[in-house]
Every structure is written in C-alpha cells, then in structure tokens.
Amino acid sequence: MTEQNLKKNEIVENLKSAIRRDIVIGSRRFSNYWWASVLSLGGLGFLLTGISSYLQLNLLPFINYQDIQLFPQGLVMSFYGILASILSLYLWACIGWSIGGGFNEFNKKEGFVRIFRWGFPGKNRRIELVYSLNEIDCIRVDLQEGLNPRRSIYLRLKGKRDILLTRIGQPLTLEEIEKEAADLARFLQVGLEGIA
C-alpha cells in the first residue's frame, strides 16, 4: 500500500471511532410479531366459530356448528374474536410504523448527541432530541431487581432530566447492561453512575 492509502485508511478509522450509533429496535421485536400472529389467528378462529353458530354452517372444518349455541357461546366467541382482531391490528400497525424504533447517535467529531425515535403518525411522528456533548454529566445505570426487574441506561444531562437510552421490553442481563454502559461512558469520556 502506498503512503497515501495508509493515510486515507487512518482517516476513515478515526471517523469511525469518533461516531457511535446504537440502533433501537422498538416495536419490531420478535415478541410483538409472535403476539400479533397468535392474536390474528386466534381472533379469526373465534370470530369464524361465532359466525358458524349464527349461520348454522361449518366455516371451520374442525368445528361442528351444532355443538355451539348462538346464545351465549356464539356471541361470546364472536366478541372475543372481534376483540383479539382489534388488538392484533393495533400490534401490526405498531410494527408497520416501527413505533419506538430509532437510534442513539454519539458524534464526537461534530460534538453532539442525537436521540431519535419513531412515534405514532401525526405531527409528532419524528421524535428527535439533540444535545451538545458538553451538556452530558454522566451515564447512569438503573438496576431494580424483583418481580418486574428493570435494567436501564440513562444519559444524564447537566441540570436537566435523565434520558432513557436502552430499549423497552425484555431486560438485558446484568453483564450486558454493565458492559454497554461502561463502553458508552468510555466512548464519551464521562463518569458512570449506578454500578458498584
């Protein structure tokens, strides 16, 4: 390699080490796909069973309409089917809109932090917070054990509130949260709070 190519590679490596971008999945995680699929199939099954009892017709091959009376079983199954279908439509819409998805960008080259998330459609669909690196006080880790454990990483700003950086949903393991927080604090060259 020539000296010029070595300098170009060194510049590219320096740029990569000056910018960190963490992707946040949001609502497009596996558990939401699973529950949306289960609710869609279950809701459709319950709804078709209720309609079968009303029409006196076997719409599903594994259910005999004569075993289900319209009142109360058919009505209740229709109600559950409609409810499950509405809930599954909501989950599929959240997945399609990528609610909560986005990224955390830490740019040491230009001196800013950008927290970006997608919200529900409307005038506030794009949620974007931009702060100077000079405003960062520390990285704070919140660990709460028990029935509903919470393990979160926050960006603490000087004189302002804490901003959640980790995803919502399945909590990270203790080892993962400590490593991620320590790496981020080292990258930003700020203190780490909340880990003994």
C-alpha positions in Angstrom: 0.0 0.0 0.0 1.1 3.5 -0.7 1.6 6.1 2.0 -1.5 8.0 0.7 -3.7 4.9 1.0 -2.5 4.4 4.6 -3.4 8.0 5.5 -6.9 7.5 3.9 -7.4 4.3 5.9 -6.2 6.1 9.1 -8.7 9.0 8.5 -11.6 6.5 7.9 -10.7 4.6 11.1 -10.6 7.9 13.1 -14.0 8.9 11.7 -15.4 5.5 12.7 -14.1 5.8 16.2 -15.5 9.4 16.5 -19.1 8.4 15.8 -21.1 5.7 17.6 -24.6 4.8 16.6 -26.7 2.3 18.6 -29.8 1.0 16.8 -33.0 0.7 18.9 -35.5 -1.9 17.5 -38.7 -0.6 19.1 -41.9 -2.4 18.3 -40.3 -4.6 15.6 -39.1 -7.2 18.1 -39.8 -10.9 17.9 -42.3 -10.9 20.8 -44.6 -8.4 19.0 -44.5 -10.4 15.8 -45.4 -13.5 17.9 -48.3 -12.0 19.8 -49.7 -10.2 16.7 -49.7 -13.6 14.8 -51.2 -15.5 17.7 -53.9 -12.9 18.2 -54.7 -12.7 14.4 -55.1 -16.5 14.1 -57.0 -16.9 17.4 -59.2 -13.9 16.8 -60.1 -15.2 13.3 -60.8 -18.7 14.7 -63.1 -17.3 17.5 -64.9 -15.0 15.1 -65.5 -17.7 12.5 -66.8 -20.0 15.2 -69.3 -17.4 16.4 -70.4 -16.7 12.8 -70.7 -20.5 12.2 -73.1 -20.8 15.1 -75.2 -17.9 13.7 -75.3 -19.1 10.1 -75.7 -22.8 11.1 -72.8 -23.5 8.7 -69.4 -25.1 9.3 -66.9 -22.4 8.3 -64.1 -24.2 10.1 -63.5 -27.9 9.2 -62.6 -28.9 12.7 -65.7 -27.4 14.5 -69.3 -28.6 14.3 -71.7 -25.7 14.5 -74.4 -27.9 16.1 -72.2 -28.2 19.2 -72.2 -24.4 19.7 -75.4 -22.5 20.6 -75.7 -18.9 19.3 -76.6 -17.6 22.7 -74.4 -17.4 24.8 -71.4 -19.3 23.3 -71.6 -18.0 19.8 -72.0 -14.4 20.9 -69.2 -14.6 23.4 -66.8 -16.2 20.9 -67.7 -13.5 18.4 -66.9 -10.9 21.0 -63.6 -12.4 21.8 -62.8 -12.8 18.1 -63.5 -9.1 17.4 -61.5 -8.1 20.5 -58.5 -10.2 19.5 -58.7 -9.0 15.9 -58.7 -5.3 17.0 -55.7 -5.9 19.3 -53.8 -7.7 16.6 -54.5 -4.9 14.1 -53.1 -2.5 16.7 -49.9 -4.6 17.1 -49.5 -5.0 13.3 -49.9 -1.2 12.9 -47.2 -0.6 15.6 -44.9 -3.0 13.9 -45.6 -1.4 10.5 -45.0 2.1 11.8 -41.9 0.9 13.8 -43.1 2.7 17.0 -40.2 3.3 19.4 -37.6 2.3 16.8 -34.7 4.6 16.0 -31.1 5.2 17.1 -28.8 6.9 19.6 -26.0 8.7 17.9 -23.0 10.0 19.7 -20.9 12.1 17.4 -17.6 13.3 18.9 -16.4 14.7 15.6 -19.2 17.3 15.5 -19.8 17.4 19.2 -23.5 16.3 19.6 -25.7 13.5 20.8 -28.8 12.7 18.8 -31.6 10.5 20.2 -34.1 9.7 17.5 -37.3 7.6 17.8 -40.4 7.0 15.6 -43.7 7.8 17.2 -47.3 7.3 16.1 -48.4 9.0 12.9 -49.2 12.7 13.2 -47.4 15.9 13.6 -45.1 14.4 16.3 -44.2 11.3 14.4 -40.4 12.1 14.4 -39.1 12.4 18.0 -35.6 13.9 17.9 -33.5 15.2 20.8 -30.1 16.8 20.1 -27.7 17.9 22.8 -24.1 19.1 22.9 -21.6 16.7 24.2 -20.6 19.4 26.7 -24.1 19.0 28.3 -23.5 15.4 29.3 -22.9 14.9 33.0 -22.6 11.1 33.2 -24.1 7.7 32.1 -26.4 6.4 34.8 -27.4 2.8 35.2 -30.7 1.9 37.0 -30.9 -1.6 38.3 -34.1 -2.8 40.1 -34.5 -6.5 40.8 -37.6 -8.3 41.9 -40.8 -9.5 40.2 -40.5 -6.9 37.4 -36.8 -6.2 37.0 -35.7 -3.0 35.4 -32.2 -2.6 34.0 -31.9 0.7 32.1 -29.1 3.0 30.9 -29.8 6.8 31.1 -27.9 9.7 29.7 -27.8 12.3 32.5 -27.5 15.9 31.3 -26.2 18.8 33.4 -29.1 20.5 35.2 -31.7 18.5 33.2 -33.5 15.2 33.3 -32.2 11.8 32.5 -32.9 10.4 29.0 -33.5 6.7 28.6 -31.1 5.1 26.0 -32.0 1.3 26.3 -34.9 -0.4 24.6 -38.1 -1.2 26.3 -39.1 -4.8 26.6 -37.0 -7.8 27.6 -34.4 -6.6 30.1 -30.8 -7.0 29.3 -28.7 -9.3 31.6 -26.6 -7.7 34.3 -23.4 -8.4 32.4 -24.8 -6.9 29.1 -26.0 -3.7 30.8 -22.8 -3.2 32.7 -20.7 -3.7 29.5 -22.9 -1.5 27.4 -22.9 1.3 30.0 -19.1 1.1 30.6 -18.4 1.1 26.8 -20.6 4.2 26.3 -19.1 6.0 29.3 -15.6 5.2 28.0 -16.5 6.4 24.5 -18.0 9.7 25.7 -15.2 10.1 28.4 -17.7 10.7 31.2 -18.4 9.2 34.6 -20.5 6.1 35.2 -23.1 6.1 38.0 -25.2 3.4 39.5 -22.8 0.4 39.2 -20.9 -0.5 42.4 
